[in-house]
């Protein structure tokens, strides 16, 4: 998820029971030092050869459900109202 969405906010990375096993005090991954940040849209276009239009639609559908902040994260019920689903 970090590769696709960017760094996990520090307060979230450090909030779990086992956080210290996976994250440093700065909120960085403990055992993985090099990640290739590769945004979801780029992955869909470059790796999966989706058209820009299809990739953009899928990303617009998925990203709200993947938000690290649970208060901003879209519910499955709200996702069902997405215009992207009408075209599938």
Jmol script that loads the backbone (N, CA, C; Angstrom):
load data "model"
ATOM      1  N   UNK A   1       0.829  -1.192   0.000  1.00  0.00           N
ATOM      2  CA  UNK A   1       0.000   0.000   0.000  1.00  0.00           C
ATOM      3  C   UNK A   1       0.868   1.248   0.000  1.00  0.00           C
ATOM      4  N   UNK A   2       1.989   1.196   0.699  1.00  0.00           N
ATOM      5  CA  UNK A   2       2.861   2.363   0.745  1.00  0.00           C
ATOM      6  C   UNK A   2       3.390   2.681  -0.647  1.00  0.00           C
ATOM      7  N   UNK A   3       3.713   1.661  -1.425  1.00  0.00           N
ATOM      8  CA  UNK A   3       4.191   1.899  -2.787  1.00  0.00           C
ATOM      9  C   UNK A   3       3.125   2.581  -3.633  1.00  0.00           C
ATOM     10  N   UNK A   4       1.886   2.194  -3.453  1.00  0.00           N
ATOM     11  CA  UNK A   4       0.805   2.731  -4.275  1.00  0.00           C
ATOM     12  C   UNK A   4       0.228   4.037  -3.763  1.00  0.00           C
ATOM     13  N   UNK A   5       0.151   4.191  -2.441  1.00  0.00           N
ATOM     14  CA  UNK A   5      -0.560   5.331  -1.855  1.00  0.00           C
ATOM     15  C   UNK A   5       0.334   6.357  -1.180  1.00  0.00           C
ATOM     16  N   UNK A   6       1.590   6.006  -0.978  1.00  0.00           N
ATOM     17  CA  UNK A   6       2.497   6.903  -0.271  1.00  0.00           C
ATOM     18  C   UNK A   6       2.638   6.494   1.187  1.00  0.00           C
ATOM     19  N   UNK A   7       3.486   7.202   1.898  1.00  0.00           N
ATOM     20  CA  UNK A   7       3.779   6.853   3.289  1.00  0.00           C
ATOM     21  C   UNK A   7       2.535   6.873   4.165  1.00  0.00           C
ATOM     22  N   UNK A   8       2.501   5.938   5.095  1.00  0.00           N
ATOM     23  CA  UNK A   8       1.437   5.895   6.086  1.00  0.00           C
ATOM     24  C   UNK A   8       1.690   7.040   7.068  1.00  0.00           C
ATOM     25  N   UNK A   9       0.681   7.818   7.398  1.00  0.00           N
ATOM     26  CA  UNK A   9       0.892   8.884   8.386  1.00  0.00           C
ATOM     27  C   UNK A   9       1.495   8.298   9.671  1.00  0.00           C
ATOM     28  N   UNK A  10       2.456   9.003  10.226  1.00  0.00           N
ATOM     29  CA  UNK A  10       3.215   8.525  11.391  1.00  0.00           C
ATOM     30  C   UNK A  10       2.304   8.073  12.527  1.00  0.00           C
ATOM     31  N   UNK A  11       1.300   8.871  12.846  1.00  0.00           N
ATOM     32  CA  UNK A  11       0.438   8.522  13.975  1.00  0.00           C
ATOM     33  C   UNK A  11      -0.299   7.204  13.724  1.00  0.00           C
ATOM     34  N   UNK A  12      -0.605   6.890  12.479  1.00  0.00           N
ATOM     35  CA  UNK A  12      -1.250   5.611  12.176  1.00  0.00           C
ATOM     36  C   UNK A  12      -0.244   4.463  12.223  1.00  0.00           C
ATOM     37  N   UNK A  13       0.924   4.703  11.661  1.00  0.00           N
ATOM     38  CA  UNK A  13       1.950   3.663  11.635  1.00  0.00           C
ATOM     39  C   UNK A  13       2.337   3.226  13.044  1.00  0.00           C
ATOM     40  N   UNK A  14       2.288   4.142  13.986  1.00  0.00           N
ATOM     41  CA  UNK A  14       2.731   3.841  15.342  1.00  0.00           C
ATOM     42  C   UNK A  14       1.588   3.506  16.294  1.00  0.00           C
ATOM     43  N   UNK A  15       0.381   3.399  15.797  1.00  0.00           N
ATOM     44  CA  UNK A  15      -0.764   3.232  16.692  1.00  0.00           C
ATOM     45  C   UNK A  15      -1.129   1.774  17.001  1.00  0.00           C
ATOM     46  N   UNK A  16      -0.566   0.834  16.301  1.00  0.00           N
ATOM     47  CA  UNK A  16      -0.949  -0.561  16.517  1.00  0.00           C
ATOM     48  C   UNK A  16      -0.157  -1.254  17.614  1.00  0.00           C
ATOM     49  N   UNK A  17      -0.683  -2.340  18.085  1.00  0.00           N
ATOM     50  CA  UNK A  17      -0.050  -3.119  19.154  1.00  0.00           C
ATOM     51  C   UNK A  17       1.354  -3.576  18.756  1.00  0.00           C
ATOM     52  N   UNK A  18       1.525  -3.975  17.506  1.00  0.00           N
ATOM     53  CA  UNK A  18       2.810  -4.505  17.040  1.00  0.00           C
ATOM     54  C   UNK A  18       3.567  -3.527  16.137  1.00  0.00           C
ATOM     55  N   UNK A  19       3.208  -2.264  16.201  1.00  0.00           N
ATOM     56  CA  UNK A  19       3.821  -1.250  15.341  1.00  0.00           C
ATOM     57  C   UNK A  19       5.331  -1.238  15.420  1.00  0.00           C
ATOM     58  N   UNK A  20       5.868  -1.396  16.602  1.00  0.00           N
ATOM     59  CA  UNK A  20       7.330  -1.309  16.758  1.00  0.00           C
ATOM     60  C   UNK A  20       8.053  -2.448  16.040  1.00  0.00           C
ATOM     61  N   UNK A  21       7.352  -3.520  15.736  1.00  0.00           N
ATOM     62  CA  UNK A  21       7.971  -4.613  14.982  1.00  0.00           C
ATOM     63  C   UNK A  21       8.127  -4.265  13.510  1.00  0.00           C
ATOM     64  N   UNK A  22       7.288  -3.366  13.019  1.00  0.00           N
ATOM     65  CA  UNK A  22       7.257  -3.055  11.595  1.00  0.00           C
ATOM     66  C   UNK A  22       7.709  -1.643  11.241  1.00  0.00           C
ATOM     67  N   UNK A  23       7.601  -0.722  12.205  1.00  0.00           N
ATOM     68  CA  UNK A  23       7.922   0.672  11.939  1.00  0.00           C
ATOM     69  C   UNK A  23       8.923   1.217  12.954  1.00  0.00           C
ATOM     70  N   UNK A  24       9.754   2.151  12.483  1.00  0.00           N
ATOM     71  CA  UNK A  24      10.662   2.859  13.383  1.00  0.00           C
ATOM     72  C   UNK A  24       9.862   3.917  14.130  1.00  0.00           C
ATOM     73  N   UNK A  25      10.499   4.583  15.075  1.00  0.00           N
ATOM     74  CA  UNK A  25       9.827   5.657  15.817  1.00  0.00           C
ATOM     75  C   UNK A  25       9.422   6.820  14.920  1.00  0.00           C
ATOM     76  N   UNK A  26      10.062   6.904  13.777  1.00  0.00           N
ATOM     77  CA  UNK A  26       9.729   7.966  12.823  1.00  0.00           C
ATOM     78  C   UNK A  26       8.579   7.581  11.898  1.00  0.00           C
ATOM     79  N   UNK A  27       8.078   6.338  12.036  1.00  0.00           N
ATOM     80  CA  UNK A  27       6.976   5.887  11.207  1.00  0.00           C
ATOM     81  C   UNK A  27       7.411   5.281   9.888  1.00  0.00           C
ATOM     82  N   UNK A  28       8.707   5.033   9.734  1.00  0.00           N
ATOM     83  CA  UNK A  28       9.227   4.430   8.514  1.00  0.00           C
ATOM     84  C   UNK A  28       9.274   2.907   8.672  1.00  0.00           C
ATOM     85  N   UNK A  29       9.164   2.192   7.559  1.00  0.00           N
ATOM     86  CA  UNK A  29       9.245   0.734   7.624  1.00  0.00           C
ATOM     87  C   UNK A  29      10.584   0.301   8.201  1.00  0.00           C
ATOM     88  N   UNK A  30      10.550  -0.642   9.092  1.00  0.00           N
ATOM     89  CA  UNK A  30      11.746  -1.091   9.781  1.00  0.00           C
ATOM     90  C   UNK A  30      12.625  -1.981   8.898  1.00  0.00           C
ATOM     91  N   UNK A  31      12.052  -2.941   8.203  1.00  0.00           N
ATOM     92  CA  UNK A  31      12.848  -3.945   7.489  1.00  0.00           C
ATOM     93  C   UNK A  31      12.898  -3.761   5.982  1.00  0.00           C
ATOM     94  N   UNK A  32      12.173  -2.827   5.476  1.00  0.00           N
ATOM     95  CA  UNK A  32      12.186  -2.560   4.038  1.00  0.00           C
ATOM     96  C   UNK A  32      12.725  -1.148   3.855  1.00  0.00           C
ATOM     97  N   UNK A  33      13.900  -1.066   3.269  1.00  0.00           N
ATOM     98  CA  UNK A  33      14.547   0.247   3.180  1.00  0.00           C
ATOM     99  C   UNK A  33      14.311   0.941   1.847  1.00  0.00           C
ATOM    100  N   UNK A  34      14.072   0.177   0.801  1.00  0.00           N
ATOM    101  CA  UNK A  34      13.877   0.809  -0.507  1.00  0.00           C
ATOM    102  C   UNK A  34      12.564   0.361  -1.122  1.00  0.00           C
ATOM    103  N   UNK A  35      11.677   1.300  -1.273  1.00  0.00           N
ATOM    104  CA  UNK A  35      10.420   1.043  -1.957  1.00  0.00           C
ATOM    105  C   UNK A  35      10.377   1.905  -3.209  1.00  0.00           C
ATOM    106  N   UNK A  36       9.840   1.352  -4.257  1.00  0.00           N
ATOM    107  CA  UNK A  36       9.641   2.143  -5.461  1.00  0.00           C
ATOM    108  C   UNK A  36       8.216   2.682  -5.405  1.00  0.00           C
ATOM    109  N   UNK A  37       8.100   3.948  -5.101  1.00  0.00           N
ATOM    110  CA  UNK A  37       6.770   4.550  -5.079  1.00  0.00           C
ATOM    111  C   UNK A  37       6.264   4.593  -6.515  1.00  0.00           C
ATOM    112  N   UNK A  38       5.178   3.901  -6.723  1.00  0.00           N
ATOM    113  CA  UNK A  38       4.615   3.753  -8.053  1.00  0.00           C
ATOM    114  C   UNK A  38       3.117   3.875  -7.897  1.00  0.00           C
ATOM    115  N   UNK A  39       2.582   5.025  -8.205  1.00  0.00           N
ATOM    116  CA  UNK A  39       1.169   5.308  -7.990  1.00  0.00           C
ATOM    117  C   UNK A  39       0.253   4.331  -8.710  1.00  0.00           C
ATOM    118  N   UNK A  40      -0.910   4.143  -8.157  1.00  0.00           N
ATOM    119  CA  UNK A  40      -1.862   3.180  -8.682  1.00  0.00           C
ATOM    120  C   UNK A  40      -2.184   3.435 -10.150  1.00  0.00           C
ATOM    121  N   UNK A  41      -2.407   4.676 -10.520  1.00  0.00           N
ATOM    122  CA  UNK A  41      -2.725   5.005 -11.915  1.00  0.00           C
ATOM    123  C   UNK A  41      -1.592   4.565 -12.837  1.00  0.00           C
ATOM    124  N   UNK A  42      -0.356   4.850 -12.444  1.00  0.00           N
ATOM    125  CA  UNK A  42       0.794   4.464 -13.262  1.00  0.00           C
ATOM    126  C   UNK A  42       0.933   2.949 -13.354  1.00  0.00           C
ATOM    127  N   UNK A  43       0.685   2.249 -12.266  1.00  0.00           N
ATOM    128  CA  UNK A  43       0.758   0.785 -12.277  1.00  0.00           C
ATOM    129  C   UNK A  43      -0.250   0.222 -13.273  1.00  0.00           C
ATOM    130  N   UNK A  44      -1.459   0.729 -13.221  1.00  0.00           N
ATOM    131  CA  UNK A  44      -2.500   0.223 -14.118  1.00  0.00           C
ATOM    132  C   UNK A  44      -2.162   0.491 -15.579  1.00  0.00           C
ATOM    133  N   UNK A  45      -1.586   1.632 -15.864  1.00  0.00           N
ATOM    134  CA  UNK A  45      -1.249   1.997 -17.240  1.00  0.00           C
ATOM    135  C   UNK A  45       0.013   1.267 -17.704  1.00  0.00           C
ATOM    136  N   UNK A  46       1.079   1.341 -16.913  1.00  0.00           N
ATOM    137  CA  UNK A  46       2.363   0.804 -17.339  1.00  0.00           C
ATOM    138  C   UNK A  46       2.461  -0.709 -17.209  1.00  0.00           C
ATOM    139  N   UNK A  47       1.996  -1.265 -16.102  1.00  0.00           N
ATOM    140  CA  UNK A  47       2.137  -2.696 -15.870  1.00  0.00           C
ATOM    141  C   UNK A  47       0.994  -3.503 -16.479  1.00  0.00           C
ATOM    142  N   UNK A  48      -0.228  -2.995 -16.304  1.00  0.00           N
ATOM    143  CA  UNK A  48      -1.398  -3.753 -16.758  1.00  0.00           C
ATOM    144  C   UNK A  48      -1.947  -3.272 -18.093  1.00  0.00           C
ATOM    145  N   UNK A  49      -1.261  -2.280 -18.706  1.00  0.00           N
ATOM    146  CA  UNK A  49      -1.574  -1.800 -20.058  1.00  0.00           C
ATOM    147  C   UNK A  49      -3.019  -1.314 -20.220  1.00  0.00           C
ATOM    148  N   UNK A  50      -3.560  -0.732 -19.160  1.00  0.00           N
ATOM    149  CA  UNK A  50      -4.901  -0.150 -19.258  1.00  0.00           C
ATOM    150  C   UNK A  50      -4.803   1.185 -19.984  1.00  0.00           C
ATOM    151  N   UNK A  51      -5.855   1.563 -20.632  1.00  0.00           N
ATOM    152  CA  UNK A  51      -5.880   2.890 -21.243  1.00  0.00           C
ATOM    153  C   UNK A  51      -5.897   3.926 -20.117  1.00  0.00           C
ATOM    154  N   UNK A  52      -5.473   5.127 -20.434  1.00  0.00           N
ATOM    155  CA  UNK A  52      -5.482   6.194 -19.422  1.00  0.00           C
ATOM    156  C   UNK A  52      -6.897   6.438 -18.904  1.00  0.00           C
ATOM    157  N   UNK A  53      -7.857   6.406 -19.794  1.00  0.00           N
ATOM    158  CA  UNK A  53      -9.240   6.649 -19.401  1.00  0.00           C
ATOM    159  C   UNK A  53      -9.748   5.552 -18.458  1.00  0.00           C
ATOM    160  N   UNK A  54      -9.499   4.295 -18.796  1.00  0.00           N
ATOM    161  CA  UNK A  54      -9.941   3.190 -17.934  1.00  0.00           C
ATOM    162  C   UNK A  54      -9.222   3.216 -16.589  1.00  0.00           C
ATOM    163  N   UNK A  55      -7.911   3.490 -16.626  1.00  0.00           N
ATOM    164  CA  UNK A  55      -7.134   3.544 -15.388  1.00  0.00           C
ATOM    165  C   UNK A  55      -7.634   4.671 -14.489  1.00  0.00           C
ATOM    166  N   UNK A  56      -7.917   5.819 -15.073  1.00  0.00           N
ATOM    167  CA  UNK A  56      -8.400   6.956 -14.284  1.00  0.00           C
ATOM    168  C   UNK A  56      -9.738   6.636 -13.636  1.00  0.00           C
ATOM    169  N   UNK A  57     -10.620   5.999 -14.371  1.00  0.00           N
ATOM    170  CA  UNK A  57     -11.919   5.635 -13.810  1.00  0.00           C
ATOM    171  C   UNK A  57     -11.792   4.659 -12.659  1.00  0.00           C
ATOM    172  N   UNK A  58     -10.944   3.647 -12.829  1.00  0.00           N
ATOM    173  CA  UNK A  58     -10.753   2.657 -11.773  1.00  0.00           C
ATOM    174  C   UNK A  58     -10.088   3.276 -10.544  1.00  0.00           C
ATOM    175  N   UNK A  59      -9.109   4.133 -10.772  1.00  0.00           N
ATOM    176  CA  UNK A  59      -8.431   4.809  -9.662  1.00  0.00           C
ATOM    177  C   UNK A  59      -9.404   5.713  -8.909  1.00  0.00           C
ATOM    178  N   UNK A  60     -10.217   6.444  -9.638  1.00  0.00           N
ATOM    179  CA  UNK A  60     -11.207   7.308  -8.989  1.00  0.00           C
ATOM    180  C   UNK A  60     -12.185   6.489  -8.149  1.00  0.00           C
ATOM    181  N   UNK A  61     -12.442   5.264  -8.564  1.00  0.00           N
ATOM    182  CA  UNK A  61     -13.319   4.368  -7.809  1.00  0.00           C
ATOM    183  C   UNK A  61     -12.610   3.800  -6.580  1.00  0.00           C
ATOM    184  N   UNK A  62     -11.361   3.365  -6.734  1.00  0.00           N
ATOM    185  CA  UNK A  62     -10.649   2.662  -5.658  1.00  0.00           C
ATOM    186  C   UNK A  62     -10.049   3.559  -4.578  1.00  0.00           C
ATOM    187  N   UNK A  63      -9.427   4.653  -4.969  1.00  0.00           N
ATOM    188  CA  UNK A  63      -8.678   5.451  -3.998  1.00  0.00           C
ATOM    189  C   UNK A  63      -9.488   5.934  -2.796  1.00  0.00           C
ATOM    190  N   UNK A  64     -10.737   6.368  -2.967  1.00  0.00           N
ATOM    191  CA  UNK A  64     -11.485   6.789  -1.775  1.00  0.00           C
ATOM    192  C   UNK A  64     -11.685   5.663  -0.754  1.00  0.00           C
ATOM    193  N   UNK A  65     -11.676   4.421  -1.208  1.00  0.00           N
ATOM    194  CA  UNK A  65     -11.844   3.291  -0.293  1.00  0.00           C
ATOM    195  C   UNK A  65     -10.531   2.877   0.360  1.00  0.00           C
ATOM    196  N   UNK A  66      -9.420   3.386  -0.162  1.00  0.00           N
ATOM    197  CA  UNK A  66      -8.104   3.014   0.345  1.00  0.00           C
ATOM    198  C   UNK A  66      -7.463   4.107   1.191  1.00  0.00           C
ATOM    199  N   UNK A  67      -8.194   5.157   1.468  1.00  0.00           N
ATOM    200  CA  UNK A  67      -7.651   6.268   2.252  1.00  0.00           C
ATOM    201  C   UNK A  67      -7.180   5.771   3.614  1.00  0.00           C
ATOM    202  N   UNK A  68      -5.977   6.162   4.000  1.00  0.00           N
ATOM    203  CA  UNK A  68      -5.449   5.762   5.306  1.00  0.00           C
ATOM    204  C   UNK A  68      -6.314   6.282   6.454  1.00  0.00           C
ATOM    205  N   UNK A  69      -6.902   7.446   6.261  1.00  0.00           N
ATOM    206  CA  UNK A  69      -7.715   8.072   7.309  1.00  0.00           C
ATOM    207  C   UNK A  69      -9.116   7.479   7.281  1.00  0.00           C
ATOM    208  N   UNK A  70      -9.452   6.723   8.304  1.00  0.00           N
ATOM    209  CA  UNK A  70     -10.744   6.029   8.342  1.00  0.00           C
ATOM    210  C   UNK A  70     -11.925   7.001   8.300  1.00  0.00           C
ATOM    211  N   UNK A  71     -11.732   8.221   8.770  1.00  0.00           N
ATOM    212  CA  UNK A  71     -12.819   9.208   8.753  1.00  0.00           C
ATOM    213  C   UNK A  71     -13.117   9.696   7.342  1.00  0.00           C
ATOM    214  N   UNK A  72     -12.114   9.656   6.475  1.00  0.00           N
ATOM    215  CA  UNK A  72     -12.309  10.083   5.082  1.00  0.00           C
ATOM    216  C   UNK A  72     -12.572   8.900   4.150  1.00  0.00           C
ATOM    217  N   UNK A  73     -12.297   7.687   4.612  1.00  0.00           N
ATOM    218  CA  UNK A  73     -12.409   6.500   3.766  1.00  0.00           C
ATOM    219  C   UNK A  73     -13.857   6.275   3.354  1.00  0.00           C
ATOM    220  N   UNK A  74     -14.048   5.991   2.095  1.00  0.00           N
ATOM    221  CA  UNK A  74     -15.386   5.763   1.563  1.00  0.00           C
ATOM    222  C   UNK A  74     -15.890   4.370   1.958  1.00  0.00           C
ATOM    223  N   UNK A  75     -17.143   4.304   2.300  1.00  0.00           N
ATOM    224  CA  UNK A  75     -17.749   3.017   2.654  1.00  0.00           C
ATOM    225  C   UNK A  75     -18.070   2.240   1.382  1.00  0.00           C
ATOM    226  N   UNK A  76     -18.236   0.931   1.528  1.00  0.00           N
ATOM    227  CA  UNK A  76     -18.621   0.094   0.396  1.00  0.00           C
ATOM    228  C   UNK A  76     -19.989   0.535  -0.133  1.00  0.00           C
ATOM    229  N   UNK A  77     -20.876   0.907   0.763  1.00  0.00           N
ATOM    230  CA  UNK A  77     -22.207   1.352   0.360  1.00  0.00           C
ATOM    231  C   UNK A  77     -22.119   2.598  -0.526  1.00  0.00           C
ATOM    232  N   UNK A  78     -21.276   3.548  -0.137  1.00  0.00           N
ATOM    233  CA  UNK A  78     -21.106   4.746  -0.955  1.00  0.00           C
ATOM    234  C   UNK A  78     -20.391   4.429  -2.264  1.00  0.00           C
ATOM    235  N   UNK A  79     -19.477   3.493  -2.230  1.00  0.00           N
ATOM    236  CA  UNK A  79     -18.755   3.110  -3.449  1.00  0.00           C
ATOM    237  C   UNK A  79     -19.701   2.528  -4.490  1.00  0.00           C
ATOM    238  N   UNK A  80     -20.754   1.885  -4.038  1.00  0.00           N
ATOM    239  CA  UNK A  80     -21.726   1.310  -4.981  1.00  0.00           C
ATOM    240  C   UNK A  80     -22.429   2.379  -5.815  1.00  0.00           C
ATOM    241  N   UNK A  81     -22.365   3.624  -5.373  1.00  0.00           N
ATOM    242  CA  UNK A  81     -22.993   4.734  -6.104  1.00  0.00           C
ATOM    243  C   UNK A  81     -22.053   5.337  -7.154  1.00  0.00           C
ATOM    244  N   UNK A  82     -20.875   4.783  -7.281  1.00  0.00           N
ATOM    245  CA  UNK A  82     -19.864   5.327  -8.180  1.00  0.00           C
ATOM    246  C   UNK A  82     -20.301   5.255  -9.638  1.00  0.00           C
ATOM    247  N   UNK A  83     -20.087   6.325 -10.386  1.00  0.00           N
ATOM    248  CA  UNK A  83     -20.390   6.298 -11.817  1.00  0.00           C
ATOM    249  C   UNK A  83     -19.548   5.251 -12.563  1.00  0.00           C
ATOM    250  N   UNK A  84     -18.376   4.939 -12.018  1.00  0.00           N
ATOM    251  CA  UNK A  84     -17.512   3.949 -12.673  1.00  0.00           C
ATOM    252  C   UNK A  84     -18.206   2.594 -12.763  1.00  0.00           C
ATOM    253  N   UNK A  85     -18.985   2.229 -11.756  1.00  0.00           N
ATOM    254  CA  UNK A  85     -19.670   0.934 -11.765  1.00  0.00           C
ATOM    255  C   UNK A  85     -20.737   0.852 -12.841  1.00  0.00           C
ATOM    256  N   UNK A  86     -21.276   1.982 -13.242  1.00  0.00           N
ATOM    257  CA  UNK A  86     -22.286   1.979 -14.301  1.00  0.00           C
ATOM    258  C   UNK A  86     -21.707   1.555 -15.641  1.00  0.00           C
ATOM    259  N   UNK A  87     -20.405   1.833 -15.826  1.00  0.00           N
ATOM    260  CA  UNK A  87     -19.765   1.508 -17.101  1.00  0.00           C
ATOM    261  C   UNK A  87     -19.165   0.121 -17.149  1.00  0.00           C
ATOM    262  N   UNK A  88     -19.208  -0.605 -16.038  1.00  0.00           N
ATOM    263  CA  UNK A  88     -18.585  -1.935 -15.991  1.00  0.00           C
ATOM    264  C   UNK A  88     -19.529  -2.981 -16.519  1.00  0.00           C
TER     265      UNK A  88
END
end "model"
wireframe off; spacefill off
backbone 0.3
color backbone group
